[in-house]
Amino acid sequence: MKKILINLILLLAIFLTSLLVILSTIGIETNKFNKLITKKASKEKNIFLNLKTIKFKINLKQSSLFLETENPEISYRDILVPVQNIKVYINFLSLLKSDLTIKKINLTLKELDITQLNKFSKIIKPSNFKSYLNNKIKAGKLMSEIDIFLTEQGALEDFVAKGTVKGLKAELLKNLNLTRTNLGFFADKNDILIKKISGFLEDIKISNGDIKLNLENG
């Protein structure tokens, strides 16, 4: 009897270990949550979301469960958002209650021609920053990732965006241009921090620069 019990415990340990390995790597495919997530997203005005195959996974470092899908169809105010990967972090207890609670959404965007930001400037309040996006950015490639934090009721609480820009060409002032410029950025609802700027301001070489933009004050 004792040997049978030990074998059962060993089999259970192997099963749980295998399950954790699968969940933390390839995940388990499911379509059970498609409608639930789409319904949650539709509560936010102007958002359209169409999900394909979803994988149920676990982040061992953060001890959190999330749902992941590749190349979802997302639009905001009729503007298609070029998302490569989306991770939806959920409250485990909400699964037991069949009432999915989303804590955070992580979006990894496809590489974007920075001049395409003109399309997204429609959702930014009128400001000097919006005007700069529309009129001063000439060229560049954007790689970015966005974390969206939600309240328990599913409303937007905050967001954090980070990424890099390569090959930037922009007009700072009249006859004063940035060229062949690379940089990193970090942004939330109030501020944008531009860091590790390297490139050329006309004939002046920039090795390492930083700029902070306050969106609240325009």
C-alpha positions in Angstrom: 0.0 0.0 0.0 2.9 2.3 0.9 4.6 1.6 -2.4 1.4 2.4 -4.3 1.0 5.7 -2.5 4.6 6.7 -3.2 4.1 5.8 -6.9 0.9 7.9 -7.0 2.7 10.9 -5.4 5.6 10.5 -7.8 3.2 10.3 -10.8 1.4 13.4 -9.6 4.6 15.3 -9.2 5.7 14.3 -12.7 2.3 15.4 -14.1 2.4 18.8 -12.3 6.0 19.4 -13.4 5.2 18.5 -17.0 2.1 20.7 -16.9 4.2 23.7 -15.6 6.8 23.1 -18.3 4.2 23.0 -21.0 2.3 26.1 -19.7 5.6 28.1 -19.3 6.8 27.3 -22.8 4.5 26.3 -25.6 1.2 26.7 -23.7 -2.1 24.9 -24.2 -4.4 26.0 -27.1 -7.9 26.9 -26.2 -10.8 28.9 -27.7 -12.8 29.0 -24.5 -11.8 32.6 -23.6 -12.2 34.2 -27.1 -15.8 35.4 -26.5 -15.0 36.5 -22.9 -12.0 38.6 -23.9 -13.8 40.1 -26.9 -16.8 41.0 -24.7 -14.5 42.6 -22.1 -12.8 44.6 -24.8 -16.1 45.8 -26.3 -16.9 47.5 -23.0 -14.3 50.1 -24.0 -15.8 52.5 -26.6 -14.2 52.5 -30.1 -12.4 49.2 -29.7 -12.8 46.3 -32.0 -11.0 43.0 -31.2 -10.9 39.7 -33.2 -8.8 36.9 -31.7 -7.4 33.8 -33.5 -5.9 30.8 -31.7 -5.3 31.5 -28.0 -2.7 29.8 -25.8 -3.1 29.4 -22.1 0.3 30.0 -20.4 2.0 30.9 -17.2 4.8 33.4 -16.3 6.8 31.6 -13.6 8.8 34.8 -12.8 5.7 36.8 -12.1 3.6 33.8 -10.8 0.8 34.9 -13.1 -1.4 33.3 -15.7 -1.9 34.8 -19.2 -3.6 34.1 -22.5 -1.4 34.7 -25.6 -2.3 35.0 -29.3 -0.4 36.0 -32.4 -1.4 38.6 -35.0 -4.8 39.5 -33.5 -7.0 42.0 -35.4 -7.4 45.2 -33.2 -8.7 48.6 -34.2 -9.3 51.7 -32.2 -11.5 54.4 -33.5 -11.4 52.6 -36.9 -7.6 52.7 -37.0 -6.0 49.3 -37.4 -3.3 48.7 -34.7 -0.4 46.6 -36.1 -0.1 44.1 -33.2 2.2 41.1 -33.6 1.6 39.5 -30.2 -0.9 40.1 -27.4 -0.8 38.7 -23.8 -3.8 39.1 -21.5 -2.9 38.6 -17.8 -5.9 37.3 -15.8 -7.0 36.8 -12.3 -6.9 33.1 -11.6 -9.8 33.2 -9.1 -12.0 34.8 -11.7 -11.7 31.7 -13.8 -13.3 29.7 -11.1 -16.2 32.1 -11.0 -16.6 32.1 -14.8 -16.2 35.9 -14.7 -12.9 36.7 -16.4 -11.0 39.6 -14.7 -8.3 41.1 -16.8 -5.4 42.7 -14.9 -3.1 43.7 -17.7 -2.8 43.6 -21.4 0.7 43.5 -23.1 0.9 44.4 -26.8 4.0 43.8 -28.9 3.6 45.9 -32.1 5.0 45.0 -35.5 7.9 47.1 -36.9 6.2 50.3 -38.0 7.3 53.0 -40.4 7.3 56.0 -38.1 5.5 58.2 -40.6 2.5 55.9 -40.1 2.1 57.5 -36.7 0.2 60.2 -38.5 -2.8 57.8 -38.4 -2.6 57.4 -34.7 -2.3 61.1 -34.0 -6.0 61.3 -34.4 -6.5 59.8 -31.0 -4.1 62.3 -29.3 -5.5 65.5 -27.9 -4.5 68.7 -29.8 -1.0 69.6 -28.6 2.5 70.6 -29.7 3.4 67.0 -29.6 0.6 66.0 -32.0 1.6 68.8 -34.4 5.2 67.6 -34.3 4.2 64.0 -35.1 2.1 65.2 -38.1 4.5 67.7 -39.6 8.1 67.2 -38.4 8.7 63.4 -38.5 10.2 62.5 -42.0 11.5 58.9 -41.7 12.4 56.1 -39.3 11.4 52.7 -38.0 9.5 52.1 -34.7 9.6 49.0 -32.5 7.5 49.1 -29.4 5.7 47.3 -26.6 2.7 48.6 -24.6 1.4 47.5 -21.2 -2.2 48.5 -20.5 -3.4 48.3 -16.9 -7.1 47.8 -16.1 -9.2 48.3 -13.0 -11.3 45.5 -11.6 -14.2 46.9 -13.5 -12.2 46.7 -16.8 -11.7 50.4 -17.3 -8.3 51.8 -18.4 -6.2 52.7 -15.4 -2.8 53.4 -16.9 -0.5 52.4 -19.7 3.3 52.2 -20.2 4.9 52.2 -23.7 8.5 51.5 -24.4 10.6 50.8 -27.5 13.2 52.0 -29.9 13.4 54.2 -33.0 16.0 53.6 -35.7 17.0 55.7 -38.7 15.0 58.7 -37.5 14.9 61.8 -39.6 13.1 64.8 -38.2 13.0 68.6 -38.3 13.6 70.1 -34.8 13.5 73.7 -35.9 13.6 75.5 -39.2 16.7 74.4 -41.1 17.8 72.3 -38.1 17.3 68.6 -38.7 18.0 65.3 -37.0 19.3 62.6 -39.3 20.5 58.9 -38.9 19.3 59.0 -35.3 18.6 56.1 -33.0 16.9 56.3 -29.6 14.9 54.5 -26.9 11.8 55.8 -25.3 9.5 55.2 -22.3 6.1 56.7 -22.0 3.0 56.8 -19.8 -0.1 59.0 -19.7 1.8 62.0 -18.5 5.4 61.9 -19.7 7.6 60.6 -22.5 11.3 60.0 -21.7 13.5 59.8 -24.8 16.9 58.3 -24.0 20.2 57.1 -25.5 19.9 59.5 -28.4 22.6 59.0 -31.0 22.9 60.5 -34.5 23.4 63.8 -36.2 22.0 67.3 -35.6 23.0 68.7 -39.0 26.8 68.3 -38.8 27.0 67.8 -35.1 27.3 64.2 -33.9 25.2 63.2 -30.8 26.6 60.3 -28.8 24.2 60.1 -25.9 21.3 62.5 -25.2 18.0 62.6 -23.3 14.8 64.5 -23.6 11.7 64.5 -21.4 8.3 65.6 -22.7 5.4 66.5 -20.4 2.1 65.6 -22.2 -0.1 67.1 -19.5 1.3 70.6 -20.2 1.3 70.0 -24.0 
